[in-house]
Amino acid sequence: MPSYELKVELNSNPDYDNEPVYYCRRCLSLAIKTIGQYDYCDTCSCTDIGTTDIYTWQEMYKEKYGKEF
């Protein structure tokens, strides 16, 4: 029986803050779903999806709802 060695490199310090955030432009939800090639908000069903960084999204959320997420 052949033996296999699996090598996985783990990044111990992933920089998730630099990952893009996809959000609903109507309600600012982060619950974005994809069906086929179409994205939509799972909260309000809007198809107007935007992208930004997490810090900008947090500020938009605070402005709209008057509280932090």
mmCIF file of the N, C-alpha and C atoms, coordinates in Angstrom:
data_MODEL
# 
_entry.id   MODEL 
# 
loop_
_atom_site.group_PDB 
_atom_site.id 
_atom_site.type_symbol 
_atom_site.label_atom_id 
_atom_site.label_alt_id 
_atom_site.label_comp_id 
_atom_site.label_asym_id 
_atom_site.label_entity_id 
_atom_site.label_seq_id 
_atom_site.pdbx_PDB_ins_code 
_atom_site.Cartn_x 
_atom_site.Cartn_y 
_atom_site.Cartn_z 
_atom_site.occupancy 
_atom_site.B_iso_or_equiv 
_atom_site.pdbx_formal_charge 
_atom_site.auth_seq_id 
_atom_site.auth_comp_id 
_atom_site.auth_asym_id 
_atom_site.auth_atom_id 
_atom_site.pdbx_PDB_model_num 
ATOM 1   N N  . MET A 1 1  ? 0.847   -1.164 0.000   1.00 0.00 ? 1  MET A N  1 
ATOM 2   C CA . MET A 1 1  ? 0.000   0.000  0.000   1.00 0.00 ? 1  MET A CA 1 
ATOM 3   C C  . MET A 1 1  ? 0.903   1.241  0.000   1.00 0.00 ? 1  MET A C  1 
ATOM 4   N N  . PRO A 1 2  ? 0.695   2.166  -0.949  1.00 0.00 ? 2  PRO A N  1 
ATOM 5   C CA . PRO A 1 2  ? 1.544   3.358  -0.999  1.00 0.00 ? 2  PRO A CA 1 
ATOM 6   C C  . PRO A 1 2  ? 1.208   4.305  0.156   1.00 0.00 ? 2  PRO A C  1 
ATOM 7   N N  . SER A 1 3  ? 2.212   5.013  0.618   1.00 0.00 ? 3  SER A N  1 
ATOM 8   C CA . SER A 1 3  ? 1.960   6.011  1.666   1.00 0.00 ? 3  SER A CA 1 
ATOM 9   C C  . SER A 1 3  ? 2.096   7.402  1.043   1.00 0.00 ? 3  SER A C  1 
ATOM 10  N N  . TYR A 1 4  ? 1.304   8.291  1.525   1.00 0.00 ? 4  TYR A N  1 
ATOM 11  C CA . TYR A 1 4  ? 1.292   9.652  1.005   1.00 0.00 ? 4  TYR A CA 1 
ATOM 12  C C  . TYR A 1 4  ? 1.577   10.610 2.145   1.00 0.00 ? 4  TYR A C  1 
ATOM 13  N N  . GLU A 1 5  ? 2.317   11.631 1.800   1.00 0.00 ? 5  GLU A N  1 
ATOM 14  C CA . GLU A 1 5  ? 2.606   12.653 2.791   1.00 0.00 ? 5  GLU A CA 1 
ATOM 15  C C  . GLU A 1 5  ? 1.947   13.948 2.336   1.00 0.00 ? 5  GLU A C  1 
ATOM 16  N N  . LEU A 1 6  ? 1.135   14.487 3.178   1.00 0.00 ? 6  LEU A N  1 
ATOM 17  C CA . LEU A 1 6  ? 0.429   15.720 2.870   1.00 0.00 ? 6  LEU A CA 1 
ATOM 18  C C  . LEU A 1 6  ? 1.098   16.857 3.625   1.00 0.00 ? 6  LEU A C  1 
ATOM 19  N N  . LYS A 1 7  ? 1.533   17.848 2.881   1.00 0.00 ? 7  LYS A N  1 
ATOM 20  C CA . LYS A 1 7  ? 2.163   19.012 3.492   1.00 0.00 ? 7  LYS A CA 1 
ATOM 21  C C  . LYS A 1 7  ? 1.245   20.206 3.301   1.00 0.00 ? 7  LYS A C  1 
ATOM 22  N N  . VAL A 1 8  ? 0.906   20.842 4.382   1.00 0.00 ? 8  VAL A N  1 
ATOM 23  C CA . VAL A 1 8  ? 0.035   21.999 4.346   1.00 0.00 ? 8  VAL A CA 1 
ATOM 24  C C  . VAL A 1 8  ? 0.748   23.145 5.040   1.00 0.00 ? 8  VAL A C  1 
ATOM 25  N N  . GLU A 1 9  ? 0.833   24.263 4.340   1.00 0.00 ? 9  GLU A N  1 
ATOM 26  C CA . GLU A 1 9  ? 1.428   25.440 4.947   1.00 0.00 ? 9  GLU A CA 1 
ATOM 27  C C  . GLU A 1 9  ? 0.315   26.286 5.545   1.00 0.00 ? 9  GLU A C  1 
ATOM 28  N N  . LEU A 1 10 ? 0.436   26.555 6.815   1.00 0.00 ? 10 LEU A N  1 
ATOM 29  C CA . LEU A 1 10 ? -0.549  27.386 7.491   1.00 0.00 ? 10 LEU A CA 1 
ATOM 30  C C  . LEU A 1 10 ? 0.050   28.745 7.765   1.00 0.00 ? 10 LEU A C  1 
ATOM 31  N N  . ASN A 1 11 ? -0.690  29.754 7.408   1.00 0.00 ? 11 ASN A N  1 
ATOM 32  C CA . ASN A 1 11 ? -0.269  31.114 7.688   1.00 0.00 ? 11 ASN A CA 1 
ATOM 33  C C  . ASN A 1 11 ? -0.742  31.437 9.095   1.00 0.00 ? 11 ASN A C  1 
ATOM 34  N N  . SER A 1 12 ? 0.174   31.596 10.020  1.00 0.00 ? 12 SER A N  1 
ATOM 35  C CA . SER A 1 12 ? -0.203  31.807 11.410  1.00 0.00 ? 12 SER A CA 1 
ATOM 36  C C  . SER A 1 12 ? -0.745  33.208 11.658  1.00 0.00 ? 12 SER A C  1 
ATOM 37  N N  . ASN A 1 13 ? -0.546  34.118 10.734  1.00 0.00 ? 13 ASN A N  1 
ATOM 38  C CA . ASN A 1 13 ? -1.036  35.479 10.881  1.00 0.00 ? 13 ASN A CA 1 
ATOM 39  C C  . ASN A 1 13 ? -1.791  35.931 9.636   1.00 0.00 ? 13 ASN A C  1 
ATOM 40  N N  . PRO A 1 14 ? -2.936  35.314 9.361   1.00 0.00 ? 14 PRO A N  1 
ATOM 41  C CA . PRO A 1 14 ? -3.681  35.763 8.174   1.00 0.00 ? 14 PRO A CA 1 
ATOM 42  C C  . PRO A 1 14 ? -4.181  37.187 8.375   1.00 0.00 ? 14 PRO A C  1 
ATOM 43  N N  . ASP A 1 15 ? -4.157  37.961 7.334   1.00 0.00 ? 15 ASP A N  1 
ATOM 44  C CA . ASP A 1 15 ? -4.564  39.359 7.417   1.00 0.00 ? 15 ASP A CA 1 
ATOM 45  C C  . ASP A 1 15 ? -5.983  39.496 6.865   1.00 0.00 ? 15 ASP A C  1 
ATOM 46  N N  . TYR A 1 16 ? -6.948  39.073 7.662   1.00 0.00 ? 16 TYR A N  1 
ATOM 47  C CA . TYR A 1 16 ? -8.345  39.095 7.221   1.00 0.00 ? 16 TYR A CA 1 
ATOM 48  C C  . TYR A 1 16 ? -8.867  40.514 7.038   1.00 0.00 ? 16 TYR A C  1 
ATOM 49  N N  . ASP A 1 17 ? -8.250  41.486 7.670   1.00 0.00 ? 17 ASP A N  1 
ATOM 50  C CA . ASP A 1 17 ? -8.697  42.868 7.534   1.00 0.00 ? 17 ASP A CA 1 
ATOM 51  C C  . ASP A 1 17 ? -8.533  43.385 6.108   1.00 0.00 ? 17 ASP A C  1 
ATOM 52  N N  . ASN A 1 18 ? -7.681  42.769 5.334   1.00 0.00 ? 18 ASN A N  1 
ATOM 53  C CA . ASN A 1 18 ? -7.475  43.197 3.957   1.00 0.00 ? 18 ASN A CA 1 
ATOM 54  C C  . ASN A 1 18 ? -8.339  42.430 2.960   1.00 0.00 ? 18 ASN A C  1 
ATOM 55  N N  . GLU A 1 19 ? -9.161  41.504 3.441   1.00 0.00 ? 19 GLU A N  1 
ATOM 56  C CA . GLU A 1 19 ? -10.073 40.773 2.564   1.00 0.00 ? 19 GLU A CA 1 
ATOM 57  C C  . GLU A 1 19 ? -11.262 41.666 2.216   1.00 0.00 ? 19 GLU A C  1 
ATOM 58  N N  . PRO A 1 20 ? -11.745 41.615 0.996   1.00 0.00 ? 20 PRO A N  1 
ATOM 59  C CA . PRO A 1 20 ? -12.913 42.438 0.641   1.00 0.00 ? 20 PRO A CA 1 
ATOM 60  C C  . PRO A 1 20 ? -14.170 41.922 1.340   1.00 0.00 ? 20 PRO A C  1 
ATOM 61  N N  . VAL A 1 21 ? -15.053 42.835 1.670   1.00 0.00 ? 21 VAL A N  1 
ATOM 62  C CA . VAL A 1 21 ? -16.329 42.514 2.301   1.00 0.00 ? 21 VAL A CA 1 
ATOM 63  C C  . VAL A 1 21 ? -17.430 42.775 1.274   1.00 0.00 ? 21 VAL A C  1 
ATOM 64  N N  . TYR A 1 22 ? -18.267 41.779 1.031   1.00 0.00 ? 22 TYR A N  1 
ATOM 65  C CA . TYR A 1 22 ? -19.404 41.928 0.135   1.00 0.00 ? 22 TYR A CA 1 
ATOM 66  C C  . TYR A 1 22 ? -20.638 42.161 0.990   1.00 0.00 ? 22 TYR A C  1 
ATOM 67  N N  . TYR A 1 23 ? -21.401 43.204 0.670   1.00 0.00 ? 23 TYR A N  1 
ATOM 68  C CA . TYR A 1 23 ? -22.533 43.584 1.509   1.00 0.00 ? 23 TYR A CA 1 
ATOM 69  C C  . TYR A 1 23 ? -23.696 44.063 0.646   1.00 0.00 ? 23 TYR A C  1 
ATOM 70  N N  . CYS A 1 24 ? -24.878 44.033 1.226   1.00 0.00 ? 24 CYS A N  1 
ATOM 71  C CA . CYS A 1 24 ? -26.076 44.540 0.564   1.00 0.00 ? 24 CYS A CA 1 
ATOM 72  C C  . CYS A 1 24 ? -26.085 46.056 0.688   1.00 0.00 ? 24 CYS A C  1 
ATOM 73  N N  . ARG A 1 25 ? -26.257 46.742 -0.411  1.00 0.00 ? 25 ARG A N  1 
ATOM 74  C CA . ARG A 1 25 ? -26.272 48.208 -0.374  1.00 0.00 ? 25 ARG A CA 1 
ATOM 75  C C  . ARG A 1 25 ? -27.572 48.754 0.211   1.00 0.00 ? 25 ARG A C  1 
ATOM 76  N N  . ARG A 1 26 ? -28.618 47.960 0.264   1.00 0.00 ? 26 ARG A N  1 
ATOM 77  C CA . ARG A 1 26 ? -29.883 48.422 0.829   1.00 0.00 ? 26 ARG A CA 1 
ATOM 78  C C  . ARG A 1 26 ? -29.878 48.313 2.356   1.00 0.00 ? 26 ARG A C  1 
ATOM 79  N N  . CYS A 1 27 ? -29.568 47.129 2.892   1.00 0.00 ? 27 CYS A N  1 
ATOM 80  C CA . CYS A 1 27 ? -29.671 46.922 4.339   1.00 0.00 ? 27 CYS A CA 1 
ATOM 81  C C  . CYS A 1 27 ? -28.327 46.717 5.028   1.00 0.00 ? 27 CYS A C  1 
ATOM 82  N N  . LEU A 1 28 ? -27.243 46.677 4.260   1.00 0.00 ? 28 LEU A N  1 
ATOM 83  C CA . LEU A 1 28 ? -25.868 46.499 4.746   1.00 0.00 ? 28 LEU A CA 1 
ATOM 84  C C  . LEU A 1 28 ? -25.593 45.115 5.327   1.00 0.00 ? 28 LEU A C  1 
ATOM 85  N N  . SER A 1 29 ? -26.449 44.157 5.042   1.00 0.00 ? 29 SER A N  1 
ATOM 86  C CA . SER A 1 29 ? -26.231 42.796 5.512   1.00 0.00 ? 29 SER A CA 1 
ATOM 87  C C  . SER A 1 29 ? -24.995 42.192 4.853   1.00 0.00 ? 29 SER A C  1 
ATOM 88  N N  . LEU A 1 30 ? -24.333 41.311 5.578   1.00 0.00 ? 30 LEU A N  1 
ATOM 89  C CA . LEU A 1 30 ? -23.204 40.566 5.027   1.00 0.00 ? 30 LEU A CA 1 
ATOM 90  C C  . LEU A 1 30 ? -23.631 39.182 4.547   1.00 0.00 ? 30 LEU A C  1 
ATOM 91  N N  . ALA A 1 31 ? -24.923 38.882 4.655   1.00 0.00 ? 31 ALA A N  1 
ATOM 92  C CA . ALA A 1 31 ? -25.455 37.575 4.260   1.00 0.00 ? 31 ALA A CA 1 
ATOM 93  C C  . ALA A 1 31 ? -25.721 37.566 2.755   1.00 0.00 ? 31 ALA A C  1 
ATOM 94  N N  . ILE A 1 32 ? -24.665 37.464 1.978   1.00 0.00 ? 32 ILE A N  1 
ATOM 95  C CA . ILE A 1 32 ? -24.763 37.477 0.521   1.00 0.00 ? 32 ILE A CA 1 
ATOM 96  C C  . ILE A 1 32 ? -24.706 36.033 0.023   1.00 0.00 ? 32 ILE A C  1 
ATOM 97  N N  . LYS A 1 33 ? -25.663 35.684 -0.792  1.00 0.00 ? 33 LYS A N  1 
ATOM 98  C CA . LYS A 1 33 ? -25.739 34.344 -1.373  1.00 0.00 ? 33 LYS A CA 1 
ATOM 99  C C  . LYS A 1 33 ? -25.570 34.454 -2.886  1.00 0.00 ? 33 LYS A C  1 
ATOM 100 N N  . THR A 1 34 ? -25.189 33.355 -3.503  1.00 0.00 ? 34 THR A N  1 
ATOM 101 C CA . THR A 1 34 ? -25.025 33.304 -4.951  1.00 0.00 ? 34 THR A CA 1 
ATOM 102 C C  . THR A 1 34 ? -25.820 32.132 -5.507  1.00 0.00 ? 34 THR A C  1 
ATOM 103 N N  . ILE A 1 35 ? -26.610 32.424 -6.526  1.00 0.00 ? 35 ILE A N  1 
ATOM 104 C CA . ILE A 1 35 ? -27.302 31.376 -7.278  1.00 0.00 ? 35 ILE A CA 1 
ATOM 105 C C  . ILE A 1 35 ? -26.851 31.534 -8.716  1.00 0.00 ? 35 ILE A C  1 
ATOM 106 N N  . GLY A 1 36 ? -26.175 30.519 -9.206  1.00 0.00 ? 36 GLY A N  1 
ATOM 107 C CA . GLY A 1 36 ? -25.616 30.621 -10.559 1.00 0.00 ? 36 GLY A CA 1 
ATOM 108 C C  . GLY A 1 36 ? -24.606 31.743 -10.603 1.00 0.00 ? 36 GLY A C  1 
ATOM 109 N N  . GLN A 1 37 ? -24.873 32.750 -11.410 1.00 0.00 ? 37 GLN A N  1 
ATOM 110 C CA . GLN A 1 37 ? -23.964 33.894 -11.514 1.00 0.00 ? 37 GLN A CA 1 
ATOM 111 C C  . GLN A 1 37 ? -24.527 35.131 -10.825 1.00 0.00 ? 37 GLN A C  1 
ATOM 112 N N  . TYR A 1 38 ? -25.640 34.971 -10.106 1.00 0.00 ? 38 TYR A N  1 
ATOM 113 C CA . TYR A 1 38 ? -26.306 36.119 -9.490  1.00 0.00 ? 38 TYR A CA 1 
ATOM 114 C C  . TYR A 1 38 ? -26.120 36.133 -7.976  1.00 0.00 ? 38 TYR A C  1 
ATOM 115 N N  . ASP A 1 39 ? -25.746 37.294 -7.454  1.00 0.00 ? 39 ASP A N  1 
ATOM 116 C CA . ASP A 1 39 ? -25.611 37.487 -6.020  1.00 0.00 ? 39 ASP A CA 1 
ATOM 117 C C  . ASP A 1 39 ? -26.846 38.214 -5.505  1.00 0.00 ? 39 ASP A C  1 
ATOM 118 N N  . TYR A 1 40 ? -27.270 37.877 -4.292  1.00 0.00 ? 40 TYR A N  1 
ATOM 119 C CA . TYR A 1 40 ? -28.399 38.555 -3.675  1.00 0.00 ? 40 TYR A CA 1 
ATOM 120 C C  . TYR A 1 40 ? -28.246 38.544 -2.154  1.00 0.00 ? 40 TYR A C  1 
ATOM 121 N N  . CYS A 1 41 ? -28.949 39.438 -1.514  1.00 0.00 ? 41 CYS A N  1 
ATOM 122 C CA . CYS A 1 41 ? -28.937 39.534 -0.066  1.00 0.00 ? 41 CYS A CA 1 
ATOM 123 C C  . CYS A 1 41 ? -29.921 38.514 0.500   1.00 0.00 ? 41 CYS A C  1 
ATOM 124 N N  . ASP A 1 42 ? -29.456 37.677 1.401   1.00 0.00 ? 42 ASP A N  1 
ATOM 125 C CA . ASP A 1 42 ? -30.308 36.665 2.013   1.00 0.00 ? 42 ASP A CA 1 
ATOM 126 C C  . ASP A 1 42 ? -31.254 37.276 3.049   1.00 0.00 ? 42 ASP A C  1 
ATOM 127 N N  . THR A 1 43 ? -30.998 38.514 3.435   1.00 0.00 ? 43 THR A N  1 
ATOM 128 C CA . THR A 1 43 ? -31.838 39.184 4.425   1.00 0.00 ? 43 THR A CA 1 
ATOM 129 C C  . THR A 1 43 ? -33.023 39.899 3.779   1.00 0.00 ? 43 THR A C  1 
ATOM 130 N N  . CYS A 1 44 ? -32.763 40.692 2.730   1.00 0.00 ? 44 CYS A N  1 
ATOM 131 C CA . CYS A 1 44 ? -33.835 41.496 2.126   1.00 0.00 ? 44 CYS A CA 1 
ATOM 132 C C  . CYS A 1 44 ? -34.066 41.191 0.644   1.00 0.00 ? 44 CYS A C  1 
ATOM 133 N N  . SER A 1 45 ? -33.326 40.261 0.086   1.00 0.00 ? 45 SER A N  1 
ATOM 134 C CA . SER A 1 45 ? -33.454 39.810 -1.311  1.00 0.00 ? 45 SER A CA 1 
ATOM 135 C C  . SER A 1 45 ? -32.983 40.820 -2.349  1.00 0.00 ? 45 SER A C  1 
ATOM 136 N N  . CYS A 1 46 ? -32.347 41.890 -1.930  1.00 0.00 ? 46 CYS A N  1 
ATOM 137 C CA . CYS A 1 46 ? -31.829 42.898 -2.854  1.00 0.00 ? 46 CYS A CA 1 
ATOM 138 C C  . CYS A 1 46 ? -30.670 42.311 -3.666  1.00 0.00 ? 46 CYS A C  1 
ATOM 139 N N  . THR A 1 47 ? -30.551 42.738 -4.907  1.00 0.00 ? 47 THR A N  1 
ATOM 140 C CA . THR A 1 47 ? -29.453 42.270 -5.755  1.00 0.00 ? 47 THR A CA 1 
ATOM 141 C C  . THR A 1 47 ? -28.378 43.341 -5.950  1.00 0.00 ? 47 THR A C  1 
ATOM 142 N N  . ASP A 1 48 ? -28.512 44.450 -5.250  1.00 0.00 ? 48 ASP A N  1 
ATOM 143 C CA . ASP A 1 48 ? -27.520 45.527 -5.330  1.00 0.00 ? 48 ASP A CA 1 
ATOM 144 C C  . ASP A 1 48 ? -26.441 45.257 -4.283  1.00 0.00 ? 48 ASP A C  1 
ATOM 145 N N  . ILE A 1 49 ? -25.381 44.601 -4.701  1.00 0.00 ? 49 ILE A N  1 
ATOM 146 C CA . ILE A 1 49 ? -24.311 44.157 -3.811  1.00 0.00 ? 49 ILE A CA 1 
ATOM 147 C C  . ILE A 1 49 ? -23.084 45.031 -4.025  1.00 0.00 ? 49 ILE A C  1 
ATOM 148 N N  . GLY A 1 50 ? -22.479 45.454 -2.932  1.00 0.00 ? 50 GLY A N  1 
ATOM 149 C CA . GLY A 1 50 ? -21.270 46.265 -3.002  1.00 0.00 ? 50 GLY A CA 1 
ATOM 150 C C  . GLY A 1 50 ? -20.108 45.555 -2.343  1.00 0.00 ? 50 GLY A C  1 
ATOM 151 N N  . THR A 1 51 ? -18.935 46.119 -2.501  1.00 0.00 ? 51 THR A N  1 
ATOM 152 C CA . THR A 1 51 ? -17.749 45.576 -1.855  1.00 0.00 ? 51 THR A CA 1 
ATOM 153 C C  . THR A 1 51 ? -16.912 46.719 -1.303  1.00 0.00 ? 51 THR A C  1 
ATOM 154 N N  . THR A 1 52 ? -16.307 46.469 -0.162  1.00 0.00 ? 52 THR A N  1 
ATOM 155 C CA . THR A 1 52 ? -15.458 47.459 0.489   1.00 0.00 ? 52 THR A CA 1 
ATOM 156 C C  . THR A 1 52 ? -14.575 46.736 1.499   1.00 0.00 ? 52 THR A C  1 
ATOM 157 N N  . ASP A 1 53 ? -13.843 47.481 2.289   1.00 0.00 ? 53 ASP A N  1 
ATOM 158 C CA . ASP A 1 53 ? -13.072 46.869 3.367   1.00 0.00 ? 53 ASP A CA 1 
ATOM 159 C C  . ASP A 1 53 ? -13.925 46.837 4.627   1.00 0.00 ? 53 ASP A C  1 
ATOM 160 N N  . ILE A 1 54 ? -13.541 46.051 5.610   1.00 0.00 ? 54 ILE A N  1 
ATOM 161 C CA . ILE A 1 54 ? -14.343 45.849 6.812   1.00 0.00 ? 54 ILE A CA 1 
ATOM 162 C C  . ILE A 1 54 ? -14.516 47.140 7.610   1.00 0.00 ? 54 ILE A C  1 
ATOM 163 N N  . TYR A 1 55 ? -13.514 47.992 7.646   1.00 0.00 ? 55 TYR A N  1 
ATOM 164 C CA . TYR A 1 55 ? -13.604 49.218 8.440   1.00 0.00 ? 55 TYR A CA 1 
ATOM 165 C C  . TYR A 1 55 ? -14.607 50.204 7.841   1.00 0.00 ? 55 TYR A C  1 
ATOM 166 N N  . THR A 1 56 ? -14.610 50.330 6.528   1.00 0.00 ? 56 THR A N  1 
ATOM 167 C CA . THR A 1 56 ? -15.573 51.201 5.864   1.00 0.00 ? 56 THR A CA 1 
ATOM 168 C C  . THR A 1 56 ? -16.979 50.665 6.063   1.00 0.00 ? 56 THR A C  1 
ATOM 169 N N  . TRP A 1 57 ? -17.159 49.342 5.951   1.00 0.00 ? 57 TRP A N  1 
ATOM 170 C CA . TRP A 1 57 ? -18.470 48.750 6.160   1.00 0.00 ? 57 TRP A CA 1 
ATOM 171 C C  . TRP A 1 57 ? -18.958 49.005 7.588   1.00 0.00 ? 57 TRP A C  1 
ATOM 172 N N  . GLN A 1 58 ? -18.086 48.872 8.566   1.00 0.00 ? 58 GLN A N  1 
ATOM 173 C CA . GLN A 1 58 ? -18.475 49.118 9.960   1.00 0.00 ? 58 GLN A CA 1 
ATOM 174 C C  . GLN A 1 58 ? -18.941 50.555 10.163  1.00 0.00 ? 58 GLN A C  1 
ATOM 175 N N  . GLU A 1 59 ? -18.281 51.503 9.521   1.00 0.00 ? 59 GLU A N  1 
ATOM 176 C CA . GLU A 1 59 ? -18.687 52.908 9.626   1.00 0.00 ? 59 GLU A CA 1 
ATOM 177 C C  . GLU A 1 59 ? -20.046 53.135 8.953   1.00 0.00 ? 59 GLU A C  1 
ATOM 178 N N  . MET A 1 60 ? -20.263 52.524 7.797   1.00 0.00 ? 60 MET A N  1 
ATOM 179 C CA . MET A 1 60 ? -21.549 52.645 7.108   1.00 0.00 ? 60 MET A CA 1 
ATOM 180 C C  . MET A 1 60 ? -22.666 52.061 7.975   1.00 0.00 ? 60 MET A C  1 
ATOM 181 N N  . TYR A 1 61 ? -22.408 50.917 8.593   1.00 0.00 ? 61 TYR A N  1 
ATOM 182 C CA . TYR A 1 61 ? -23.399 50.270 9.453   1.00 0.00 ? 61 TYR A CA 1 
ATOM 183 C C  . TYR A 1 61 ? -23.732 51.162 10.646  1.00 0.00 ? 61 TYR A C  1 
ATOM 184 N N  . LYS A 1 62 ? -22.710 51.730 11.255  1.00 0.00 ? 62 LYS A N  1 
ATOM 185 C CA . LYS A 1 62 ? -22.921 52.598 12.417  1.00 0.00 ? 62 LYS A CA 1 
ATOM 186 C C  . LYS A 1 62 ? -23.721 53.839 12.037  1.00 0.00 ? 62 LYS A C  1 
ATOM 187 N N  . GLU A 1 63 ? -23.432 54.421 10.871  1.00 0.00 ? 63 GLU A N  1 
ATOM 188 C CA . GLU A 1 63 ? -24.181 55.583 10.391  1.00 0.00 ? 63 GLU A CA 1 
ATOM 189 C C  . GLU A 1 63 ? -25.650 55.249 10.165  1.00 0.00 ? 63 GLU A C  1 
ATOM 190 N N  . LYS A 1 64 ? -25.910 54.096 9.548   1.00 0.00 ? 64 LYS A N  1 
ATOM 191 C CA . LYS A 1 64 ? -27.279 53.728 9.200   1.00 0.00 ? 64 LYS A CA 1 
ATOM 192 C C  . LYS A 1 64 ? -28.102 53.316 10.417  1.00 0.00 ? 64 LYS A C  1 
ATOM 193 N N  . TYR A 1 65 ? -27.517 52.512 11.310  1.00 0.00 ? 65 TYR A N  1 
ATOM 194 C CA . TYR A 1 65 ? -28.280 51.944 12.414  1.00 0.00 ? 65 TYR A CA 1 
ATOM 195 C C  . TYR A 1 65 ? -28.004 52.582 13.780  1.00 0.00 ? 65 TYR A C  1 
ATOM 196 N N  . GLY A 1 66 ? -27.021 53.463 13.847  1.00 0.00 ? 66 GLY A N  1 
ATOM 197 C CA . GLY A 1 66 ? -26.739 54.163 15.092  1.00 0.00 ? 66 GLY A CA 1 
ATOM 198 C C  . GLY A 1 66 ? -26.085 53.315 16.170  1.00 0.00 ? 66 GLY A C  1 
ATOM 199 N N  . LYS A 1 67 ? -25.567 52.160 15.771  1.00 0.00 ? 67 LYS A N  1 
ATOM 200 C CA . LYS A 1 67 ? -24.868 51.291 16.725  1.00 0.00 ? 67 LYS A CA 1 
ATOM 201 C C  . LYS A 1 67 ? -23.830 50.477 15.966  1.00 0.00 ? 67 LYS A C  1 
ATOM 202 N N  . GLU A 1 68 ? -22.888 49.940 16.708  1.00 0.00 ? 68 GLU A N  1 
ATOM 203 C CA . GLU A 1 68 ? -21.870 49.100 16.083  1.00 0.00 ? 68 GLU A CA 1 
ATOM 204 C C  . GLU A 1 68 ? -22.414 47.704 15.853  1.00 0.00 ? 68 GLU A C  1 
ATOM 205 N N  . PHE A 1 69 ? -21.887 47.046 14.866  1.00 0.00 ? 69 PHE A N  1 
ATOM 206 C CA . PHE A 1 69 ? -22.315 45.688 14.528  1.00 0.00 ? 69 PHE A CA 1 
ATOM 207 C C  . PHE A 1 69 ? -21.796 44.738 15.568  1.00 0.00 ? 69 PHE A C  1 
# 
